[in-house]
Amino acid sequence: MHTIVAISGGVGSPSSSTKLADRILGAVRDQLQLTGVPAQVEVIELRPLAHDLVDMTLTGIASEALGEVFDTVQQAHGVVVVTPVYNAAPLGLLSLFWQLFPDAGLRGIPVLLAATGGTARHSLALDGQLRPLITYLKGLALPTTVFAATDDWGSPEAVSGLGSRIAVAAEELARLVAAQPAETRDVFDDLDPEGVTPFDQLLGG
Amino acid sequence: MEIGIFTIGDVTEDPTTGSTPSEHERIKATLEIAKKAEEVGFDVFATGEHHNPPFVAPANPPVLLANIAARTTRLRLSTATTLITTNDPVRLAEDYSYLQHLSDGRVSLMMGRGNTGPVYPWFGKDIRQGIPLAIENYNLLHRLWREKNVDWEGNFRTPLTGFTVTPFPLDDVPPFVWHGSIRSPEIAEQAAYYGDGFFHNNIFWPASHTARMIKLYRQRYEYYGHGRADQAFVGLGGQVFMAKNSQDAVRSFRPYFDNAPVYGHGPSLEDFTAQTPLTVGSPQQVIERYLSMRDWAGDFQRLLFLVDHAGLPTTTVLEQMDLLAEEVVPVIRKEMDAQRPADVPDAPTHEWLVARHRAGQDPVAGGTEDSKAYQDRTERAVREEAR
């Protein structure tokens, strides 16, 4: 089964970022269903991991809960990232999550970038600031991003166009997810005794 | 089972009084702690190597260990760690060999790569070469302690021609070496290749991670034909604070925990004790926690406790050592020794190493002809020849 995980940096309850994550995941799942690819989707909110993220910043060690989320994301066939935008920048909590994420941990994974904010003038925070971070982790950041401003939630579709923006981005993600085999992706394990570089090669190297 | 204490010599303010010991006081306290270790019945005292404040662990551990050797008769002396990256392996061979003679064979080493990046350029080395330095330097050290008139060329120091270490190791048997690493597979592999010990300083790490590092080392130890995986030499760290009553232990230790250099202002004491070997409570709680390590680490031969850190006053450190030595160490030692199968070795002593040497059973680096590693190497060579 293909899996798609959304990471939501929304901290409110209810959170508009999590709401956007739900809508995007729903659209991706529907797209996949049309092509006969069943998918399992999951939203992970960072709020319950906030302390763990700061602790890891100080100690360098991921808590068990945070380690499990890192693994889940690395095993996904597609990732959706939704961040609130504060003062024209992605929320620090969400940036921190990716700054602590295992090196190259998004290798080969398509990533849809999305954000919520008070005004559409925040929308370049995704392309200017989040995209380089995802690219650094070797994620395939998709060209189309989704930004939902406060206005969008209260306007008809003909005015906001949010639904069609989601549909375009969801189709991009669904196509790259469906192109992958359905098996669970392996997380690279550098401590696997079977995969270790023999010492004479280290010595000779 | 070898149980001891290890120090990094941090000079840290006592958060409950606001007073900080001088470097001189801290160094003298270290001597007191080492003497106490012998008096109360610990097996080992190990010192870090440091080159920067706020630490006063010696830059060259044999300086401190030679002094302790002169004040003790039974205590084994070790390092935690010796920097195999930035020290000249020729000097390491000479200094530790001399210390081994002075102390009548009470010395072992733990190799490490250093706690801070800047230490590399202070000694003219490049941090990006950390692993290659550890590999090449130790390979030379290993030869210098076993061969005379060594001819050698490498990447990181000037060549040697016909060089012989003076003094040569006591009874022609080098000190036992442990390789320490938190998360580098190359170092676990290195320890396995030579048939040396592997020490995981797990005091900040969850058991799940430590167990994976140990498994890697054990499997590769067997691969190199030094024995079965469960016969390999494993060492672990420990960190505890005790009082007869566990609430008193928590109350006394919390201010030190909350302000400690590594984890202070981060995870709560409760989270950290759940996630790492830190145990704050009664001696019985400590015994149960540390005996349970055998469930995921197998039979381990060395356990070193960090007791003097985070600004704890020396009197408190000495009290903690009394509690450990009276209530915890004898129980752990007895239980672990009782559970260890007869064909799994204990922590190596000089006498044991001499007996192994005279029996012609020293581990062969990379494995003897009977090992899977040897067979794989031979097959690889044949394949390459055919190409």
Interface residues (C-beta under 8 A of the other chain):
Chain A: H51 V54 D55 T57 L58 T59 G60 I61 S63 E64 D190 L191 D192 P193 V196 T197 P198 F199 D200 L202 L203 G205
Chain B: I131 P132 I135 E136 N139 R183 P185 E186 A188 E189 Q190 A192 Y193 F204 W205 P206 S208 R212 M213 K215 L216 Q219 R220 Y223 V262 Y263 G264 H265 G266 P267 D271 Q275 G366 A373 D376 R377
